[in-house]
Amino acid sequence: MSYLKEVLQAVEYIKKKIDTPPKIGIILGSGLGELVNEVQDSVIIPYSDIPGFPVSTVKGHAGNLIFGKLMEKDVAVMQGRFHFYEGYPISKVVLGVRVMGLLGIETLFVTNASGGINSSLEPGDLMVIRDHINFTGENPAIGEEITEFGPRFFDMTFAYDRKLIAKAQEVYIKNEVPYKDGVYAFLKGPSYETPAEIKMLSIIGADAVGMSTVPEVIAARQMGIRVFGISCITNMAAGISKNKLSHQEVVETSQRVKEDFIKIIADMVAEI
């Protein structure tokens, strides 16, 4: 089966389960899945039920696609995502974005947990992603040109929507959350980076580092979907942190800031 047919099969399956197509997509990273409790009139579809969908294998990723209303807006929420380090090819990593795009979303919110590199950041900060560095060399637009997904060559100058970033500054002030923004570096993982790698990333302009998000953003931009991203700083990166890095710390810090995170996302959705 071709990749396009695989995506369309998932789209058709989902259309039979929902009454209203979503306009906003949200991808929830490690430990950030509780936002789904705010979704009203929800329809929950396990990834395992959707034809062609991978299954999220990471602790803190529930593995559901949820449709409903958030702040009176029609949303599709991925409660958990797919990663390279789980062994999935890039086409599978972005399959959820492709499906949501063909279902009709116009705006995508991406969230993740990351390690802080910039010394102005600290664990618990919710860093608005201003730009990214793709340090993997992987790109979901490589391969066959599929017109349903957009043009082969597309601009990434404003990968993260400037108007939404400006609005976020107001939303952070309203919710009394310290506003931080920065550049997110994407590495494959699953090992955390070495201190030398973190020093290199700092030199080239990265403020935080993680193992997700960038492929999804590239796929969304190819499809003409505007993007807003938040990176939850769950720990300081190797060589900066005095502690041994662990996924448990990632989940625990995400849980600690979940209330602020939910308020920020909900208010941003309300502004669209």
N, C-alpha and C positions, 0 to 999 in steps of 0.2 A: 504494500500500500504506500502511495506517495505521501510525503509529509503534509501537503495541502489537504489531501483526502482525510488524513488522520485528524488534522485540526478541525475540518468541517464536520467530521463524524462527532467529535466532542461537542461542537457548537449545536448541532441538531439535537443531540441528546439533552443538552441543557435547556434548549428552547422549549422542550416538552415539559420541563419541570417548573418553569417560571412564567409569571403572567406579564411582567413588565421588564423590558430590557434595561440593563444598567447604563448609567451615564458616567459613573465614577468607579474606578477600580482601586482597590487598596491591597497591598501586599504586606503582611505582617511578619516581622522577623523574630528571632529567638527571644522568647519570654514576653513578647508584646501581643500575644494572641487574645487577651481579654477584651480588647476593643469590640469583639464580636457581640459581647453582652449588651452593647448599646444599640445593636441593629434591631429594628422593629419588623414585625411580620416576616420573620426570617424563614428562608428555605435553605436547609443545610444538605449539601450533597458531598458525601465523602469522596476524596480523590479516587479511591479504589473502585467507585461505581462508574466513573466517567471513562468512556472508551479512550484508550491511548494515554491517559494521564499517568504520570509517575506517582509514586507514593513517597511522601516525605518521611525520612528515617531519622530525623534529628530530634533530640530531646528539646522540648519547647516549641515544636511545630506540630500542631494537632492533625493537619492533613484534611481540611475541609474547604470547600468552596461555598460561600454563604451569600445569598441574595436577600435583599430587603431594603429597608429605608433607614438612613442615618441622617438626622437633622432634616428630615422630610425629603431627602434626595435619594434617588434609586442607585444603590451601590452593589458591587460585587466584591467580596472580600476573600482573599486567599489567606486562610489561617495556616500559615506555613508555606515554604517555598521549596524549590529544587536547586541543588548545588552541583557544581562540577565534582566536588570531593566525594559525593555520594556515588560517583561513577556514571552519571548521566551525560550524554552528549549535549552540546549547546542547544540543539533543536528542542530537546526535552526541557532544558533549563528554562527556556523562554516560552514553552508551550502554553502556560497559563496566560501570559500576556497576549499571545497571538489569539487565543480563544476569546479573551475579554475584548480585544480590539474588534474582532468580527462580530461580537455580540452588540457592539455599539458604544463602548466607553470612549469618552473624549478627554478625560483627565485621569492620570494614574498617580496614586500616592505610593511611594516605595519607602519602606522602613527597614532598618537593620540594626544589629548590635555590632559595635566596632571597638577597636583599640585606639586610644588617643595617642597622637604623636606630638602635636603642638602643646607646649607647656602651659598655654592659656586654658586648655581643656582639663576637665577632671571627671572621674567616674560619676555618672548620674546626669551629665549634661546631655541635652537633646540638640545635637548639632544639625542645623539646616545644611543640606548638601548644596554647595554653590557650583561645584564642578567635580569632575572625576578624572582619575588617571587609570587607564586600563593597562595593567602591567602583565597581562596574560597573553596578549596577542590573539585572543579569541574574539570572534565577532559573529553574532547570529545572522548577519546578512550575507555571510560568505556562502557560496554555492549557487544553486539554481535561482534565477530571478523569478520570483513569484509575485505577479502584479497585485494580487489580493493583499499582500503585505506591504506594498509601497515600492518606491523606486529603489534601484540598486545603489545609486549614489545619493546621499542625503546629508544635509548640514547638521553638525553637532555643536555649532557655536553656542547655542542657547539650549543645551541639553536639559537644563533645569530652568523652568519657566520664571522669568524675571518678575513678572507681575505677582505670581504666587509667593515668591521670596519676599517681595516688598510687603505683601499682605501679612506674611508670617511675622514680620517684625512687630506689627500692630497687635497680632493675636498673642504673641509672647508677652508683651507689655500688659495687655488686658488680663492675662492669667498669672501675672507676676512670676513668670518663668524667665531666668536669665537667657538672653538671646545670644547664641553662638552660631557662627556659620564657618564653613571650611571646605576643603577639597578632600574627597574620599578616594583612597587608592584601593584597587581591586586586585587581590592575589588569589590563586586557586585554593590554597590550603590542602589538606586539613591541618597540617602542622602550623603552629604559630610562627611568626617570623623570628629571625635571629636579631640580636642587637645591631649587627652590621647592616642588615637589610633595612631596619628601621632608621638608622642614621642616613642611609642612602635615600630613602623615601622622604625624609625630612628635607634633605638638600634639594630634591627636585620639586618640593612644594606641597607635599601631602600633609594634611592635618590629622587624618584618621585612616585606619586601614581595616579592611574586612574581606570576606570571602563570598560576596554575593552582590546583587543589585545592578551592577553595571550592564551585564547582558540584557537584563529586563528593560533598562532604560534605553539601550540602543534599539531593541526591538520596538519599543513603544514609539520612539522618535521616528523610526522608519515608517511606522503606520500613521504618523501625523498626530499622535497623542501627546498632549502636554504633560509634563512630569514635575512633581514636587517630591523632595526626598528629605527624610529625617534619619540621622544616624545616632542611635543611643550609645554614648560613650560608656562602656561597661567596665573598662579597665584601662590602665595606661599600658602602652605596648612594651615589648621586650627591650631591656636596657634602660627603660624609663621607670617602669614598675619595679618595686623592690620585692614583689611577691611572685611566686610561681604562677604562671598563667593557667587558667582552667575554664572549661565550659560552665562549670557550676557557678563560678563568679559572674559569668556573662548573664546567666538566667537570674541569679539573685539580684544583680543591679537593675536589670530590666524590670523586675517585679517591684523594686523599691520606687521607681519613678513612673509606674504605670498610670497613676492618677493624672499626673501632669501630661503624660503622653496622650491619654485618651481625650483630655480637654483640648489640647492643641489640635489634634486631628479632627475632632468633632467640629471645632470652631472654624477650621480651615474648610471643611466640607460645607459648612453653612454659608461660607462666603462665596461659593461658586454658583 
